[in-house]
């Protein structure tokens, strides 16, 4: 007869606990273990890519690029930070690299921003959907570094210390970027 099953709240478990064995096997080249890592983290990586790129189809491509880079870089992962922090840093870098190299995407965003007011007029009050669209456009219009800090902090829930580590910037700079991003969004949405 077995004893009672004791369940611990997630906050009591180690942050990386269940993935450690998959991580070790994936570092040795085990594709099934890497698949387990993908399954565990793809949703969060997709959310980061989507918020930073603003395009669902492009975000899906970026997720694949992220995990390709992770697969290639996994043997060199030293463990100086948690796997999750390293993975999210790779995701942020892949998105930023794609944005720098994709001038056509920026032109499309600029065209949308040049024609404001398509979602609401003085005669029709904005709906929640219209506000969400306006917010997405305003976030997309932020300078890259401000958008990245805003998305990681206010959307994804990262702490300033984590963002600073991922972006390799001082914590004070991270706080300043978040303040400036929020101020810019307030001005754009006022």
N, C-alpha and C positions, 0 to 999 in steps of 0.2 A: 504494500500500500504506500502510495506516495504522499508526501506532506502537502500542505496548502501552497498554492502558487502565490508568490509575493510579487506584486507589480509595483515598480517604482515610478514616480512621475518622471516625465522626460527631463525636467530640470535637474534631477539627481543623477542622471546618467552622464557618462563622459560624452563630450561633444562629438567625438569621432568614433566612439566605441564600436558600433556594428560594422563600420566600413573598414576597420583596420585589417582584417584578414583579406578582404577583397582588394584593398590597396596593395598589400604585400604581394599577393598573387598577380595582380595586374602589373606591378613593377617588374615581375619576372616574365611578363609577356603573355599571361593567361587571358585570352579574349573573353571567356565567360565571366571572369572576375571583373574585367573592364566593363562588360555589359551590366553587371550589378552596380558598379559605380555610376554608369550612365543613367540607369533606371532611378537611382537614388537622387541624382542631382540635376537631371535634364530639365525638370520643371522650373527650378529656381534659376538655372542658367538661361532658359528661354525667357523668363520674366525680365531678367536683367537686359538681355539683348533686345527684347521688344520695347522696353521703356526707353532704352538709349537710342534705338534706331527709329522707332515710331512706325515701323512697317512690318506687319506680321509675316509676310513672305520672306522679306530680307532677314528678319529675326530667325526664322527657321534655318536659313542658310548659314547664318552666323553661328547658331548652336552647333551645327555640323563642323564648322571650321574650328570652333572652340575645342570640341572633343577630339578632333584630329590633332590639334596642337598639344592637347593634354596627353594623348596616346604617345606622340613623338617625344614629349618632354618628361614623361613619367619616370624613365630610368634615371634621369638627372634630378628628380625631386628629392631634395635633401631633408625635408621635414623641419626646416627652420621655422615655418609657420604651419598652421593646421592645413590639411589637404583642402578643406572647404575654402579657406582664405586664398590659398594658391590658385584653386580652380576659378574663383570669382575674379581674381586679378587677371588670369588668362582671358576670361570672358570680357572684362573691361578693355584690355589691351586689343583684343581682336576687333571689338566694335569700334574703338577709336581709330585703329589702323584702317578699317574699312571706310570709315567716314572721311578720313584724310584722302584716300585714294579714289573716292567716288564723287566726283564733282557734279555729275548728272543728278545725283540724288539731292544735293544741296540746291540745285537749280529748281527742281520740282517743289521742294519745300518753300523756296522763295516765291514761286508763282502762287502758291496757296495763300501765303501771307500777304501778298500784294492785293488780294481781293477779300478783305475782311467784311463781316456783316452778312455772309451767305447763310449763316445759321439762325440769326435772329434780327428782327428789325424793331423799331420803336412801337409798331402796332402789335407785335407778337412778343410777349415776354419770353425770355429764354427758358428752356426746359432743362432738366438735369442732364439730358443727353447733349443738348447744345452747350451747356457749361463744360461738360466733360470734353467735348470736341475742342472748345476754346482753350481749355487747360492743356490738352495734348499739343495743340499748336503752339501755345506759349512755351511749354517745356521744350518742344522741338526747336524753338527759336533761341533758346539760351545758348550762350557760348559753351563749347564742349566741356570744359572743366567744371563750369557751374552746373550744367545739366547732369554730369556724371555724379557729382557730390549730392545734388538734390535727389536724384533717383536712388542712389545707394542709401541715403539717410532717410528721406521722407517716404519713399515708396517701398524699398526693400527692408528697412528697419535696421540698418547697420549703425553701430556706434561710431562716433568720430574717430576713436582709436583704431577701429578696424578699417575705416575708409582711408585714414592716413597711411596705414600699413600697406593697403592694396595699391594706392596711388603713389606711394613713396613721397608724401608731402608732410610737412609739420602739422600737428593737430590744430594749431592756431590758424593756419592757412585753410585747413578744412572747414573750420567754423566760419571763417570770413567768407569763403566761397558759398557756403550754405546761406548765410545772411544775405549776400548779394543776389543769389538766385531767388530767394523768397521775395526780396524787395522788387526785383525785376518782374516777377510773376504778379505781385500785387498791382504794380503800375500797369502791366499789360491787361489785366482782367478788370481794372477799375472802370 
